[in-house]
Amino acid sequence: SDSILEMAWYDPERLTDEIREGYRKPLKASNWDRALWELTLARKPYDSSKVQSVRIPSLVITGDSDRIVPVQDSIRLAEELHSAELFILPETGHLPQEESPALLLEIVIPFVRSLIEKD
């Protein structure tokens, strides 16, 4: 629904009709509601021991105004991962790829390059 989409954005005023329609499209697929229900049922409780077992470089990116996943949860995730870099993007909600794409790329591209250079 639009209210959830608006909650995901730092500044809902920037949600254009085109963006809204893009997020509505999957909801037009047949049985989307059943798939969402099954996904919800398949969720397992957070297991920090599994997170702590991750031994690869990781990148945790969140918006400072994320109302879907609290920033504190992202901070905790980064702390529990052995080799994580944490970035909290200013004036950004749950969708940094939509709201702050240039800043996101400034973070992701060097991270990926560093992984490639290690090989």
C-alpha positions as CSV (number, residue, x, y, z in Angstrom):
1,S,0.0,0.0,0.0
2,D,1.0,3.6,-0.4
3,S,1.3,4.1,3.3
4,I,4.0,1.5,3.6
5,L,5.8,2.9,0.6
6,E,5.7,6.4,2.2
7,M,7.0,5.0,5.5
8,A,10.0,3.5,3.6
9,W,11.0,6.9,2.3
10,Y,12.8,9.7,4.1
11,D,10.9,12.3,2.1
12,P,7.6,10.9,0.7
13,E,7.1,14.1,-1.2
14,R,9.7,12.7,-3.6
15,L,7.5,9.7,-4.5
16,T,6.4,10.3,-8.1
17,D,3.4,8.6,-9.6
18,E,5.8,6.6,-11.8
19,I,7.7,5.3,-8.7
20,R,4.4,4.5,-6.9
21,E,3.2,2.6,-10.0
22,G,6.5,0.7,-10.2
23,Y,6.0,-0.6,-6.6
24,R,2.4,-1.5,-7.3
25,K,3.2,-3.7,-10.4
26,P,4.2,-6.8,-8.4
27,L,0.9,-6.5,-6.5
28,K,-1.0,-7.1,-9.8
29,A,0.6,-10.6,-10.3
30,S,-1.7,-13.4,-9.6
31,N,-1.3,-15.0,-6.1
32,W,1.0,-12.3,-4.9
33,D,-0.8,-12.2,-1.6
34,R,-0.3,-16.0,-1.2
35,A,3.4,-15.7,-2.0
36,L,3.7,-12.9,0.6
37,W,1.9,-15.0,3.2
38,E,4.2,-18.0,2.5
39,L,7.3,-15.7,2.8
40,T,6.0,-14.4,6.1
41,L,5.4,-17.9,7.4
42,A,8.9,-19.0,6.3
43,R,10.7,-16.3,8.3
44,K,12.8,-17.6,11.2
45,P,13.7,-15.7,14.3
46,Y,16.9,-13.7,14.2
47,D,19.9,-15.9,15.0
48,S,23.0,-14.0,16.0
49,S,25.1,-17.1,16.1
50,K,24.5,-17.6,12.3
51,V,25.3,-14.0,11.7
52,Q,28.5,-14.3,13.7
53,S,29.5,-17.3,11.7
54,V,29.8,-15.2,8.5
55,R,33.5,-14.9,7.7
56,I,33.4,-12.8,4.5
57,P,33.7,-9.0,4.1
58,S,30.2,-7.5,4.5
59,L,28.6,-4.2,3.9
60,V,25.7,-2.9,6.0
61,I,24.0,0.1,4.6
62,T,21.0,1.8,6.2
63,G,19.3,5.2,6.0
64,D,19.4,7.4,9.1
65,S,15.6,7.7,8.8
66,D,14.7,4.0,8.1
67,R,11.4,3.3,9.7
68,I,11.1,-0.3,8.4
69,V,14.3,-1.7,9.9
70,P,15.4,0.4,12.8
71,V,18.9,1.9,12.5
72,Q,19.9,0.2,15.7
73,D,19.2,-3.2,14.2
74,S,21.6,-2.4,11.3
75,I,24.2,-1.2,13.8
76,R,23.8,-4.5,15.8
77,L,24.1,-6.5,12.6
78,A,27.4,-4.7,11.6
79,E,28.8,-5.3,15.1
80,E,27.9,-9.0,15.0
81,L,29.5,-9.6,11.5
82,H,33.2,-10.1,11.8
83,S,34.2,-8.1,8.9
84,A,31.5,-5.6,8.3
85,E,31.6,-1.9,7.2
86,L,28.6,0.1,8.3
87,F,27.3,3.1,6.5
88,I,24.4,5.2,7.7
89,L,23.2,7.5,4.9
90,P,21.9,10.9,5.8
91,E,18.3,11.9,4.9
92,T,17.6,8.4,3.6
93,G,14.9,5.9,4.6
94,H,14.6,2.2,3.8
95,L,15.4,2.5,0.1
96,P,18.8,4.1,-0.4
97,Q,19.0,2.7,-3.9
98,E,16.0,5.0,-4.7
99,E,16.6,8.0,-2.5
100,S,20.4,8.2,-2.5
101,P,21.7,6.2,-5.5
102,A,24.8,8.3,-6.1
103,L,25.9,8.1,-2.5
104,L,25.1,4.4,-2.4
105,L,27.3,3.8,-5.5
106,E,30.1,5.8,-3.8
107,I,30.1,3.1,-1.1
108,V,29.3,-0.1,-3.0
109,I,31.7,0.4,-6.0
110,P,34.9,0.7,-3.9
111,F,33.7,-2.1,-1.6
112,V,33.3,-4.4,-4.6
113,R,36.6,-3.3,-6.2
114,S,38.4,-4.1,-2.9
115,L,37.0,-7.6,-3.1
116,I,38.1,-8.1,-6.7
117,E,41.6,-6.8,-5.9
118,K,42.0,-9.3,-3.1
119,D,41.7,-12.2,-5.6
